[in-house]
Amino acid sequence: MRKTVLGDRLYRGVTEEGSGSLKNQVRAREGRLQSLMEELEGKKGEIVDLNTQLEEAKQQVVLQQERQNQFVTTERAKADRMAEKLERSEAERRAEVNELNLYYQQAVAGGDQVVE
């Protein structure tokens, strides 16, 4: 019978003398657990905030990349238009030079005929 009583006491985890001490330990552990849970909730809040900041930063990067791409596209279009104008101007100048050269050759040829 002694084993049963002792086993019963062990099962309950306390003796009559140690019950106050155990209750204090349980309260202390509950307090620590509560503190840890509150800390965990705080950390969860920090994670949510950091994720929000990360998403905002990603959006800013995407917007910046879009602006840069748009700027590059605009500048390329400007450069292409300028190059086209320069090519046309060059072609027009060549045509004028050829025309003047022909006019000069005709004038020289005509002048030679007059002199002759």
N, CA, C and O atoms as a GROMACS GRO file, in nm:
protein
  464
    1MET      N    1   0.081  -0.118   0.000
    1MET     CA    2   0.000   0.000   0.000
    1MET      C    3   0.086   0.125   0.000
    1MET      O    4   0.049   0.227  -0.058
    2ARG      N    5   0.200   0.117   0.064
    2ARG     CA    6   0.291   0.231   0.067
    2ARG      C    7   0.331   0.269  -0.074
    2ARG      O    8   0.340   0.388  -0.106
    3LYS      N    9   0.356   0.170  -0.160
    3LYS     CA   10   0.393   0.199  -0.298
    3LYS      C   11   0.282   0.276  -0.368
    3LYS      O   12   0.310   0.368  -0.445
    4THR      N   13   0.163   0.240  -0.344
    4THR     CA   14   0.052   0.306  -0.408
    4THR      C   15   0.041   0.451  -0.364
    4THR      O   16   0.020   0.540  -0.447
    5VAL      N   17   0.055   0.475  -0.237
    5VAL     CA   18   0.048   0.612  -0.186
    5VAL      C   19   0.165   0.692  -0.240
    5VAL      O   20   0.148   0.806  -0.285
    6LEU      N   21   0.285   0.633  -0.236
    6LEU     CA   22   0.403   0.702  -0.289
    6LEU      C   23   0.387   0.726  -0.438
    6LEU      O   24   0.416   0.834  -0.488
    7GLY      N   25   0.342   0.623  -0.508
    7GLY     CA   26   0.319   0.638  -0.652
    7GLY      C   27   0.215   0.743  -0.681
    7GLY      O   28   0.227   0.820  -0.776
    8ASP      N   29   0.112   0.746  -0.598
    8ASP     CA   30   0.007   0.846  -0.614
    8ASP      C   31   0.064   0.986  -0.596
    8ASP      O   32   0.034   1.077  -0.673
    9ARG      N   33   0.146   1.001  -0.493
    9ARG     CA   34   0.209   1.131  -0.469
    9ARG      C   35   0.303   1.169  -0.585
    9ARG      O   36   0.305   1.284  -0.627
   10LEU      N   37   0.379   1.074  -0.634
   10LEU     CA   38   0.468   1.102  -0.746
   10LEU      C   39   0.387   1.137  -0.870
   10LEU      O   40   0.423   1.225  -0.948
   11TYR      N   41   0.277   1.066  -0.887
   11TYR     CA   42   0.191   1.092  -1.001
   11TYR      C   43   0.140   1.235  -0.997
   11TYR      O   44   0.140   1.306  -1.098
   12ARG      N   45   0.098   1.276  -0.880
   12ARG     CA   46   0.053   1.414  -0.865
   12ARG      C   47   0.171   1.510  -0.872
   12ARG      O   48   0.154   1.629  -0.897
   13GLY      N   49   0.289   1.456  -0.850
   13GLY     CA   50   0.409   1.536  -0.862
   13GLY      C   51   0.438   1.624  -0.743
   13GLY      O   52   0.527   1.710  -0.750
   14VAL      N   53   0.365   1.606  -0.635
   14VAL     CA   54   0.389   1.692  -0.519
   14VAL      C   55   0.375   1.611  -0.392
   14VAL      O   56   0.308   1.508  -0.389
   15THR      N   57   0.437   1.660  -0.291
   15THR     CA   58   0.409   1.613  -0.156
   15THR      C   59   0.338   1.727  -0.088
   15THR      O   60   0.338   1.839  -0.139
   16GLU      N   61   0.279   1.701   0.021
   16GLU     CA   62   0.207   1.807   0.091
   16GLU      C   63   0.299   1.924   0.124
   16GLU      O   64   0.257   2.039   0.120
   17GLU      N   65   0.424   1.894   0.157
   17GLU     CA   66   0.518   2.000   0.195
   17GLU      C   67   0.564   2.078   0.072
   17GLU      O   68   0.593   2.198   0.083
   18GLY      N   69   0.572   2.014  -0.044
   18GLY     CA   70   0.628   2.078  -0.163
   18GLY      C   71   0.525   2.141  -0.254
   18GLY      O   72   0.562   2.197  -0.357
   19SER      N   73   0.399   2.135  -0.220
   19SER     CA   74   0.296   2.185  -0.311
   19SER      C   75   0.307   2.336  -0.331
   19SER      O   76   0.285   2.384  -0.443
   20GLY      N   77   0.338   2.410  -0.229
   20GLY     CA   78   0.353   2.556  -0.243
   20GLY      C   79   0.469   2.590  -0.334
   20GLY      O   80   0.459   2.680  -0.417
   21SER      N   81   0.580   2.519  -0.317
   21SER     CA   82   0.698   2.542  -0.400
   21SER      C   83   0.669   2.510  -0.546
   21SER      O   84   0.708   2.583  -0.636
   22LEU      N   85   0.599   2.400  -0.567
   22LEU     CA   86   0.566   2.361  -0.704
   22LEU      C   87   0.471   2.462  -0.767
   22LEU      O   88   0.485   2.496  -0.885
   23LYS      N   89   0.376   2.510  -0.690
   23LYS     CA   90   0.283   2.611  -0.742
   23LYS      C   91   0.360   2.736  -0.782
   23LYS      O   92   0.331   2.798  -0.885
   24ASN      N   93   0.457   2.772  -0.702
   24ASN     CA   94   0.539   2.889  -0.735
   24ASN      C   95   0.619   2.866  -0.863
   24ASN      O   96   0.633   2.955  -0.948
   25GLN      N   97   0.671   2.743  -0.876
   25GLN     CA   98   0.746   2.710  -0.998
   25GLN      C   99   0.654   2.716  -1.120
   25GLN      O  100   0.691   2.768  -1.226
   26VAL      N  101   0.533   2.661  -1.104
   26VAL     CA  102   0.436   2.662  -1.214
   26VAL      C  103   0.401   2.805  -1.251
   26VAL      O  104   0.397   2.840  -1.369
   27ARG      N  105   0.375   2.888  -1.151
   27ARG     CA  106   0.343   3.029  -1.178
   27ARG      C  107   0.459   3.100  -1.247
   27ARG      O  108   0.439   3.177  -1.341
   28ALA      N  109   0.580   3.072  -1.201
   28ALA     CA  110   0.698   3.133  -1.262
   28ALA      C  111   0.711   3.089  -1.408
   28ALA      O  112   0.741   3.169  -1.496
   29ARG      N  113   0.688   2.959  -1.430
   29ARG     CA  114   0.698   2.909  -1.568
   29ARG      C  115   0.586   2.966  -1.655
   29ARG      O  116   0.607   2.999  -1.771
   30GLU      N  117   0.467   2.976  -1.597
   30GLU     CA  118   0.356   3.035  -1.672
   30GLU      C  119   0.387   3.180  -1.707
   30GLU      O  120   0.361   3.226  -1.818
   31GLY      N  121   0.444   3.252  -1.610
   31GLY     CA  122   0.484   3.391  -1.635
   31GLY      C  123   0.588   3.400  -1.744
   31GLY      O  124   0.580   3.485  -1.833
   32ARG      N  125   0.686   3.312  -1.736
   32ARG     CA  126   0.792   3.312  -1.840
   32ARG      C  127   0.732   3.275  -1.975
   32ARG      O  128   0.766   3.335  -2.077
   33LEU      N  129   0.643   3.174  -1.975
   33LEU     CA  130   0.578   3.134  -2.099
   33LEU      C  131   0.497   3.250  -2.158
   33LEU      O  132   0.503   3.276  -2.278
   34GLN      N  133   0.424   3.319  -2.072
   34GLN     CA  134   0.345   3.434  -2.118
   34GLN      C  135   0.438   3.542  -2.174
   34GLN      O  136   0.410   3.601  -2.278
   35SER      N  137   0.548   3.565  -2.106
   35SER     CA  138   0.646   3.663  -2.152
   35SER      C  139   0.702   3.623  -2.288
   35SER      O  140   0.716   3.706  -2.378
   36LEU      N  141   0.735   3.495  -2.303
   36LEU     CA  142   0.787   3.447  -2.430
   36LEU      C  143   0.683   3.457  -2.541
   36LEU      O  144   0.716   3.490  -2.655
   37MET      N  145   0.557   3.428  -2.507
   37MET     CA  146   0.450   3.439  -2.606
   37MET      C  147   0.433   3.584  -2.650
   37MET      O  148   0.413   3.612  -2.769
   38GLU      N  149   0.441   3.677  -2.555
   38GLU     CA  150   0.431   3.819  -2.589
   38GLU      C  151   0.549   3.862  -2.676
   38GLU      O  152   0.533   3.938  -2.771
   39GLU      N  153   0.667   3.812  -2.641
   39GLU     CA  154   0.785   3.842  -2.721
   39GLU      C  155   0.769   3.786  -2.863
   39GLU      O  156   0.805   3.851  -2.961
   40LEU      N  157   0.715   3.665  -2.872
   40LEU     CA  158   0.691   3.603  -3.002
   40LEU      C  159   0.593   3.686  -3.084
   40LEU      O  160   0.613   3.707  -3.203
   41GLU      N  161   0.486   3.732  -3.020
   41GLU     CA  162   0.388   3.816  -3.090
   41GLU      C  163   0.454   3.944  -3.138
   41GLU      O  164   0.428   3.991  -3.249
   42GLY      N  165   0.541   4.001  -3.053
   42GLY     CA  166   0.614   4.120  -3.094
   42GLY      C  167   0.702   4.093  -3.215
   42GLY      O  168   0.710   4.174  -3.307
   43LYS      N  169   0.769   3.979  -3.213
   43LYS     CA  170   0.855   3.941  -3.326
   43LYS      C  171   0.772   3.919  -3.452
   43LYS      O  172   0.813   3.956  -3.562
   44LYS      N  173   0.653   3.859  -3.434
   44LYS     CA  174   0.564   3.840  -3.549
   44LYS      C  175   0.527   3.976  -3.608
   44LYS      O  176   0.524   3.993  -3.730
   45GLY      N  177   0.497   4.071  -3.520
   45GLY     CA  178   0.465   4.207  -3.566
   45GLY      C  179   0.582   4.269  -3.641
   45GLY      O  180   0.562   4.334  -3.744
   46GLU      N  181   0.703   4.249  -3.590
   46GLU     CA  182   0.822   4.301  -3.658
   46GLU      C  183   0.837   4.238  -3.795
   46GLU      O  184   0.871   4.305  -3.892
   47ILE      N  185   0.811   4.107  -3.802
   47ILE     CA  186   0.822   4.037  -3.931
   47ILE      C  187   0.720   4.092  -4.030
   47ILE      O  188   0.752   4.114  -4.147
   48VAL      N  189   0.598   4.115  -3.982
   48VAL     CA  190   0.495   4.172  -4.069
   48VAL      C  191   0.539   4.309  -4.119
   48VAL      O  192   0.526   4.340  -4.237
   49ASP      N  193   0.592   4.392  -4.028
   49ASP     CA  194   0.640   4.525  -4.066
   49ASP      C  195   0.754   4.516  -4.168
   49ASP      O  196   0.756   4.590  -4.266
   50LEU      N  197   0.847   4.426  -4.143
   50LEU     CA  198   0.960   4.409  -4.235
   50LEU      C  199   0.913   4.360  -4.371
   50LEU      O  200   0.964   4.403  -4.474
   51ASN      N  201   0.816   4.268  -4.372
   51ASN     CA  202   0.762   4.221  -4.499
   51ASN      C  203   0.693   4.334  -4.574
   51ASN      O  204   0.704   4.344  -4.696
   52THR      N  205   0.621   4.418  -4.501
   52THR     CA  206   0.556   4.534  -4.562
   52THR      C  207   0.661   4.627  -4.622
   52THR      O  208   0.646   4.673  -4.736
   53GLN      N  209   0.766   4.655  -4.546
   53GLN     CA  210   0.873   4.741  -4.596
   53GLN      C  211   0.940   4.680  -4.719
   53GLN      O  212   0.972   4.750  -4.814
   54LEU      N  213   0.959   4.549  -4.715
   54LEU     CA  214   1.020   4.480  -4.828
   54LEU      C  215   0.933   4.492  -4.953
   54LEU      O  216   0.984   4.520  -5.062
   55GLU      N  217   0.804   4.473  -4.937
   55GLU     CA  218   0.712   4.484  -5.051
   55GLU      C  219   0.713   4.626  -5.106
   55GLU      O  220   0.711   4.646  -5.228
   56GLU      N  221   0.714   4.726  -5.016
   56GLU     CA  222   0.719   4.865  -5.060
   56GLU      C  223   0.849   4.892  -5.136
   56GLU      O  224   0.849   4.960  -5.239
   57ALA      N  225   0.959   4.840  -5.085
   57ALA     CA  226   1.089   4.858  -5.152
   57ALA      C  227   1.088   4.792  -5.289
   57ALA      O  228   1.140   4.847  -5.386
   58LYS      N  229   1.028   4.672  -5.297
   58LYS     CA  230   1.018   4.603  -5.426
   58LYS      C  231   0.938   4.688  -5.525
   58LYS      O  232   0.977   4.701  -5.641
   59GLN      N  233   0.827   4.744  -5.478
   59GLN     CA  234   0.744   4.828  -5.565
   59GLN      C  235   0.823   4.950  -5.613
   59GLN      O  236   0.814   4.990  -5.729
   60GLN      N  237   0.900   5.010  -5.522
   60GLN     CA  238   0.980   5.126  -5.560
   60GLN      C  239   1.084   5.088  -5.664
   60GLN      O  240   1.108   5.163  -5.759
   61VAL      N  241   1.145   4.972  -5.648
   61VAL     CA  242   1.244   4.924  -5.745
   61VAL      C  243   1.178   4.902  -5.880
   61VAL      O  244   1.232   4.941  -5.984
   62VAL      N  245   1.061   4.840  -5.879
   62VAL     CA  246   0.989   4.815  -6.005
   62VAL      C  247   0.954   4.947  -6.072
   62VAL      O  248   0.974   4.962  -6.193
   63LEU      N  249   0.904   5.044  -5.995
   63LEU     CA  250   0.869   5.174  -6.052
   63LEU      C  251   0.992   5.244  -6.107
   63LEU      O  252   0.988   5.302  -6.215
   64GLN      N  253   1.103   5.238  -6.033
   64GLN     CA  254   1.227   5.300  -6.078
   64GLN      C  255   1.276   5.236  -6.208
   64GLN      O  256   1.319   5.305  -6.299
   65GLN      N  257   1.268   5.103  -6.214
   65GLN     CA  258   1.309   5.034  -6.337
   65GLN      C  259   1.219   5.073  -6.454
   65GLN      O  260   1.268   5.092  -6.566
   66GLU      N  261   1.089   5.086  -6.429
   66GLU     CA  262   0.997   5.127  -6.535
   66GLU      C  263   1.031   5.267  -6.583
   66GLU      O  264   1.032   5.294  -6.703
   67ARG      N  265   1.059   5.358  -6.488
   67ARG     CA  266   1.097   5.495  -6.525
   67ARG      C  267   1.226   5.496  -6.607
   67ARG      O  268   1.237   5.566  -6.708
   68GLN      N  269   1.323   5.417  -6.562
   68GLN     CA  270   1.450   5.411  -6.634
   68GLN      C  271   1.430   5.354  -6.774
   68GLN      O  272   1.486   5.405  -6.871
   69ASN      N  273   1.350   5.249  -6.784
   69ASN     CA  274   1.322   5.190  -6.916
   69ASN      C  275   1.251   5.290  -7.006
   69ASN      O  276   1.281   5.300  -7.125
   70GLN      N  277   1.156   5.364  -6.949
   70GLN     CA  278   1.084   5.464  -7.027
   70GLN      C  279   1.180   5.575  -7.071
   70GLN      O  280   1.174   5.621  -7.185
   71PHE      N  281   1.268   5.617  -6.980
   71PHE     CA  282   1.366   5.720  -7.014
   71PHE      C  283   1.457   5.672  -7.126
   71PHE      O  284   1.482   5.745  -7.222
   72VAL      N  285   1.507   5.550  -7.114
   72VAL     CA  286   1.596   5.494  -7.216
   72VAL      C  287   1.523   5.486  -7.350
   72VAL      O  288   1.579   5.520  -7.454
   73THR      N  289   1.399   5.441  -7.348
   73THR     CA  290   1.320   5.431  -7.471
   73THR      C  291   1.302   5.568  -7.534
   73THR      O  292   1.318   5.584  -7.655
   74THR      N  293   1.269   5.667  -7.452
   74THR     CA  294   1.250   5.804  -7.502
   74THR      C  295   1.380   5.858  -7.560
   74THR      O  296   1.380   5.916  -7.669
   75GLU      N  297   1.489   5.839  -7.488
   75GLU     CA  298   1.618   5.890  -7.536
   75GLU      C  299   1.662   5.819  -7.664
   75GLU      O  300   1.720   5.882  -7.753
   76ARG      N  301   1.637   5.690  -7.673
   76ARG     CA  302   1.670   5.617  -7.797
   76ARG      C  303   1.589   5.670  -7.914
   76ARG      O  304   1.641   5.687  -8.024
   77ALA      N  305   1.461   5.696  -7.889
   77ALA     CA  306   1.376   5.749  -7.995
   77ALA      C  307   1.427   5.886  -8.040
   77ALA      O  308   1.432   5.914  -8.159
   78LYS      N  309   1.466   5.971  -7.944
   78LYS     CA  310   1.522   6.102  -7.979
   78LYS      C  311   1.649   6.085  -8.061
   78LYS      O  312   1.668   6.151  -8.164
   79ALA      N  313   1.736   5.996  -8.016
   79ALA     CA  314   1.862   5.973  -8.087
   79ALA      C  315   1.836   5.920  -8.228
   79ALA      O  316   1.904   5.958  -8.323
   80ASP      N  317   1.738   5.831  -8.241
   80ASP     CA  318   1.704   5.778  -8.373
   80ASP      C  319   1.652   5.888  -8.465
   80ASP      O  320   1.688   5.893  -8.583
   81ARG      N  321   1.567   5.977  -8.411
   81ARG     CA  322   1.515   6.088  -8.492
   81ARG      C  323   1.629   6.181  -8.534
   81ARG      O  324   1.634   6.226  -8.649
   82MET      N  325   1.720   6.210  -8.440
   82MET     CA  326   1.833   6.296  -8.474
   82MET      C  327   1.921   6.231  -8.580
   82MET      O  328   1.964   6.297  -8.674
   83ALA      N  329   1.947   6.103  -8.565
   83ALA     CA  330   2.029   6.032  -8.663
   83ALA      C  331   1.962   6.033  -8.799
   83ALA      O  332   2.028   6.049  -8.902
   84GLU      N  333   1.830   6.015  -8.800
   84GLU     CA  334   1.757   6.018  -8.926
   84GLU      C  335   1.766   6.155  -8.992
   84GLU      O  336   1.786   6.166  -9.113
   85LYS      N  337   1.752   6.261  -8.911
   85LYS     CA  338   1.764   6.397  -8.964
   85LYS      C  339   1.905   6.420  -9.020
   85LYS      O  340   1.922   6.477  -9.127
   86LEU      N  341   2.005   6.374  -8.943
   86LEU     CA  342   2.142   6.391  -8.990
   86LEU      C  343   2.166   6.314  -9.119
   86LEU      O  344   2.233   6.364  -9.210
   87GLU      N  345   2.111   6.194  -9.128
   87GLU     CA  346   2.126   6.115  -9.251
   87GLU      C  347   2.058   6.185  -9.368
   87GLU      O  348   2.112   6.189  -9.478
   88ARG      N  349   1.939   6.240  -9.343
   88ARG     CA  350   1.869   6.312  -9.449
   88ARG      C  351   1.947   6.436  -9.489
   88ARG      O  352   1.962   6.466  -9.607
   89SER      N  353   1.997   6.508  -9.389
   89SER     CA  354   2.076   6.628  -9.417
   89SER      C  355   2.200   6.592  -9.497
   89SER      O  356   2.235   6.661  -9.593
   90GLU      N  357   2.265   6.483  -9.459
   90GLU     CA  358   2.384   6.438  -9.531
   90GLU      C  359   2.348   6.401  -9.675
   90GLU      O  360   2.419   6.436  -9.769
   91ALA      N  361   2.238   6.330  -9.690
   91ALA     CA  362   2.194   6.291  -9.825
   91ALA      C  363   2.158   6.415  -9.906
   91ALA      O  364   2.190   6.423 -10.025
   92GLU      N  365   2.091   6.512  -9.843
   92GLU     CA  366   2.055   6.636  -9.912
   92GLU      C  367   2.181   6.712  -9.952
   92GLU      O  368   2.189   6.765 -10.063
   93ARG      N  369   2.280   6.718  -9.863
   93ARG     CA  370   2.405   6.787  -9.894
   93ARG      C  371   2.476   6.718 -10.011
   93ARG      O  372   2.527   6.784 -10.101
   94ARG      N  373   2.479   6.587 -10.008
   94ARG     CA  374   2.542   6.514 -10.119
   94ARG      C  375   2.470   6.543 -10.251
   94ARG      O  376   2.532   6.563 -10.355
   95ALA      N  377   2.337   6.545 -10.243
   95ALA     CA  378   2.260   6.574 -10.364
   95ALA      C  379   2.291   6.715 -10.413
   95ALA      O  380   2.307   6.738 -10.533
   96GLU      N  381   2.300   6.811 -10.321
   96GLU     CA  382   2.333   6.948 -10.358
   96GLU      C  383   2.473   6.956 -10.418
   96GLU      O  384   2.494   7.023 -10.519
   97VAL      N  385   2.568   6.886 -10.355
   97VAL     CA  386   2.705   6.886 -10.407
   97VAL      C  387   2.708   6.825 -10.546
   97VAL      O  388   2.772   6.878 -10.636
   98ASN      N  389   2.638   6.714 -10.564
   98ASN     CA  390   2.632   6.652 -10.697
   98ASN      C  391   2.567   6.746 -10.799
   98ASN      O  392   2.613   6.757 -10.912
   99GLU      N  393   2.461   6.812 -10.756
   99GLU     CA  394   2.392   6.906 -10.845
   99GLU      C  395   2.485   7.022 -10.881
   99GLU      O  396   2.494   7.062 -10.998
  100LEU      N  397   2.553   7.076 -10.779
  100LEU     CA  398   2.647   7.186 -10.806
  100LEU      C  399   2.762   7.139 -10.894
  100LEU      O  400   2.807   7.211 -10.983
  101ASN      N  401   2.810   7.018 -10.870
  101ASN     CA  402   2.918   6.962 -10.951
  101ASN      C  403   2.874   6.948 -11.096
  101ASN      O  404   2.948   6.984 -11.188
  102LEU      N  405   2.753   6.897 -11.117
  102LEU     CA  406   2.700   6.885 -11.253
  102LEU      C  407   2.686   7.022 -11.317
  102LEU      O  408   2.721   7.042 -11.434
  103TYR      N  409   2.632   7.118 -11.241
  103TYR     CA  410   2.615   7.253 -11.291
  103TYR      C  411   2.750   7.313 -11.329
  103TYR      O  412   2.764   7.376 -11.434
  104TYR      N  413   2.850   7.291 -11.241
  104TYR     CA  414   2.986   7.340 -11.267
  104TYR      C  415   3.043   7.275 -11.393
  104TYR      O  416   3.101   7.342 -11.478
  105GLN      N  417   3.025   7.142 -11.403
  105GLN     CA  418   3.077   7.071 -11.521
  105GLN      C  419   3.008   7.120 -11.649
  105GLN      O  420   3.072   7.135 -11.753
  106GLN      N  421   2.879   7.145 -11.638
  106GLN     CA  422   2.807   7.197 -11.754
  106GLN      C  423   2.854   7.338 -11.788
  106GLN      O  424   2.869   7.375 -11.904
  107ALA      N  425   2.877   7.415 -11.682
  107ALA     CA  426   2.924   7.552 -11.704
  107ALA      C  427   3.062   7.551 -11.766
  107ALA      O  428   3.091   7.628 -11.858
  108VAL      N  429   3.148   7.463 -11.714
  108VAL     CA  430   3.283   7.454 -11.768
  108VAL      C  431   3.278   7.404 -11.912
  108VAL      O  432   3.347   7.456 -12.000
  109ALA      N  433   3.195   7.304 -11.935
  109ALA     CA  434   3.182   7.250 -12.070
  109ALA      C  435   3.123   7.355 -12.163
  109ALA      O  436   3.166   7.368 -12.278
  110GLY      N  437   3.026   7.429 -12.113
  110GLY     CA  438   2.964   7.535 -12.193
  110GLY      C  439   3.062   7.649 -12.215
  110GLY      O  440   3.066   7.708 -12.322
  111GLY      N  441   3.141   7.680 -12.115
  111GLY     CA  442   3.242   7.785 -12.125
  111GLY      C  443   3.350   7.747 -12.223
  111GLY      O  444   3.401   7.832 -12.295
  112ASP      N  445   3.385   7.619 -12.226
  112ASP     CA  446   3.485   7.571 -12.320
  112ASP      C  447   3.434   7.588 -12.462
  112ASP      O  448   3.509   7.621 -12.554
  113GLN      N  449   3.306   7.565 -12.478
  113GLN     CA  450   3.249   7.575 -12.612
  113GLN      C  451   3.249   7.721 -12.657
  113GLN      O  452   3.272   7.752 -12.774
  114VAL      N  453   3.223   7.812 -12.559
  114VAL     CA  454   3.221   7.953 -12.593
  114VAL      C  455   3.362   7.999 -12.629
  114VAL      O  456   3.380   8.075 -12.723
  115VAL      N  457   3.460   7.952 -12.554
  115VAL     CA  458   3.598   7.993 -12.575
  115VAL      C  459   3.648   7.938 -12.707
  115VAL      O  460   3.725   8.004 -12.777
  116GLU      N  461   3.605   7.822 -12.740
  116GLU     CA  462   3.657   7.759 -12.860
  116GLU      C  463   3.614   7.827 -12.981
  116GLU      O  464   3.650   7.786 -13.091
   0.00000   0.00000   0.00000
